[in-house]
Amino acid sequence: MGNGATTRAPIDVPSPGDVEVGGARVYMDTFKDARPFESLVADFNTQRKSGVGHDKIFENLSAENICSPFVASRTLQNLSPRGNGEEPGNDDSTQEKKKGTPDNENSRRGRIRSTEESTSGKSFRSIRYSTYQNQRSSQMFTLDEGNAGHDQHRSLAHNQIENELHTLINGAMRNFFYLSRGFFEVIHLVQDRLEKVVLQAGETLIEEGEDGHNMFFVQEGTLSVYRDGTVVGGVKAGDVVGELALLYNEKRSATVKTESTCILWSLSRKAFHSIQATQSAQSRYSTYQKLRAVPCFESLNGYTLKKLMTVMSKSTFRDGEDILNTNEKTGTCLLLEHGNVIISRDEDINSNGGMGGVQDDWESDPHCSVNDHGLLVAHPGCFLGRPVIHGAAGLPDGGDPFDQESRTVTSSTTFKAYGSVVCRAFTLKEFETAIGPVESVVKGYVQDMFGSLTDDQRPEIPDLFVDDFEHTAFLGSGAFGLVTLATCVKPGTVVTGNEYAIKAMSKVQIITNNHCKQVQHEKEILQMFHHPFILRLVTTMQDADSLYLVTDYIPSIALFDLLYVNPPPTRVKPMLNRYWAAIIAESIAHFHAHGVAYRDLKPENILIDATSYITVIDAGLAKVIPYTSVVDGEETLQDRTYTLCGTIEYLAPEFFAGHGYNHAVDYWALGCLIYEMAVGRTPFTTVSGDKNYSNIIKHIWNTRYVPIRLPETFRHQTHLDGVKPNAAVALTRGLLRANPSERLGNLASGAKELIEHAYFEGIDWEKLLKKEIELPWVPPLMEPKLTGPNNSSIEKVAPHASYLGDQSLFESW
């Protein structure tokens, strides 16, 4: 492993997405929003051409519950934490990132691991608080039968308080751009997780520079906002304070003090993420169970069904509304989720209102029955799209004709809502984009792998111990100890004389920080890969006090340094960027082929060696997807995870939606990286080193409504003779599609479509994997340091503190 760039640490906010999700089922709109946006987009473009600012336009859209300017019109829009948020010693890689980067770049992005959340820290000064849920229980518990009239009055008053609080929360959270409309169906869960905060005049609620773990709803009172000791704004009842704390842990950018007695309600990030993950997982589980029972999808595995779910949108119908009429053409498939639907054909309704031949067509469906009036009724779980799928697959289905050219069937059946109805819908085009041609998929020919499984031959490594290495230089310091360059001195082995990077981790520090699972996870992830472009784990070791990770040592320079400190000549940049993008794409595809989402792609985690080839390092945030968890008491396959982690400038929109995400986030990050290599900044910042995380997140989110616009210079900066014009433009736009089901790399053919893109046309992938292509430029390399922290000598590598605890905790190492 080689010398890297200065760490811009990614965020890592744990959420309960991987734990059991129980309780009553909650039916939520957790898939693609089905509401049409065409008119709103047109209105947006019209207003923009008229000179209306983006914040004002999105404020208008927010009024229609479409999106929000992230409370941009509020005085408090800059209250959200915005420091570099870097915690000391939070380097998960086996080798230190390169130091000496300019300060504005050094703090450009934050990798934040959340600390233990508490309401007893310096956020509150001399406050009284109680849990809202406990308060309700306490009042119910203290009812006195001998004073019924008084208790009835208290109960009515309490209900009024509950209603007022519900109105406060509901109104405030409708300004949050990252919440779906479905979230408000479980707004009561937010109410149950609040903590009451009462402050007197002159007390401090939030102090500039402290970590932000909570957001506050203001029920009563007024507060002032201070920055550098100067009042810059005010807060009143109905406002919120510190809303970005619900997304990630950053330093507060202002101080907030009370001007009068104030009543506030605090919501922690941990509680908020728990609610989002729970409602999303339960809703997806309900839909998954219904899809799994559809006969024409019986050959599809769980992962493929859940890919189909990503393109499904919600459609609602009123009682008596026609869902589909006889002789109407349709290419849309409906899965009945709630309510009932009457199925009929005009010629099948006899004089008594009963059903004829149509009943025979649907009689095999267990979700259909004939009611007391002789009407055929479809119940939740019925797949009303069967004629469309069977027609596209060339299977018989009651005679509904299928037109291959328009990809539609002419319906011989009428579907009418019988009461309020909710369906999940997808089109044939969406189906085939997500998982492949209908005929092949229905017959069981679906591509399960979605990446490259190319591996080097894994060499046999002898058993190695701490005394088999001689340390020669410092490479850096990690979270729990030092990283050193060492030579294997064990005689008579295939690795004798080889140089390696050794990361030494203190067992005392690991136990103190409760990171046993974290370090074990890092080891297990690294052991999965043996690829020419991914850092190789050679072996692991331990002694009484320390754990050791031994990886290849790569003399190198971080891509970050080549972008911002020692850039290559302008004339070779387009060709270099193309090869580097190809290598990174192959690396990401390899992670995905092993079912791993990398989740922290950025220039700091990419090393460039002496031949200009790339090595991807630091898999500390990588996650195996899909994984199994328990929902409603049943073990089920989860195709999404919910932890907000990574580096803000590279986070895909789905990170903030709360519905979970999958491997597709890595392809979004690849699009950001390709843009950055060409332009010199990431796509959602205004300048290099931009730390306005509130605006960065807002710009990322707004791509859901207005696709990203590449600068006019992008074509010139990516132009290469022999490569199709605009190929880089098409690639970058394809990777930066806000809807993950439409994102390049996450389509039916997976990474294959990315690798075969016109931008990479002509690259000999076999030679590239063998590093046989000579790249047009070689970088200056960084020499390892001969002294470590506090100028300590390499001969005196500081030993770790003695560990006297339970050694069995590390027996699997």
PyMOL commands that set and color helices and strands:
alter all, ss='L'
color gray80, all
select helices_A, chain A and resi 16-18+38-49+54-63+75-78+103-106+132-141+145-173+181-192+243-246+269-292+295-297+302-309+346-348+357-362+386-392+428-435+438-442+466-468+507-512+516-527+559-564+570-593+603-605+648-650+654-657+664-679+693-702+713-717+727-735+740-742+751-755+758-760+765-769+789-791+794-796+807-810
alter helices_A, ss='H'
color red, helices_A
select strands_A, chain A and resi 11-13+128-131+195-199+204-206+214-220+223-227+230-235+240-241+255-258+262-268+313-317+322-324+329-330+332-344+368-370+376-378+402-403+408-410+414-427+469-477+482-488+499-506+537-542+546-552+556-558+596-597+606-609+614-616+623-624+627-631+634-638+644-646
alter strands_A, ss='S'
color yellow, strands_A
deselect
rebuild
show_as cartoon
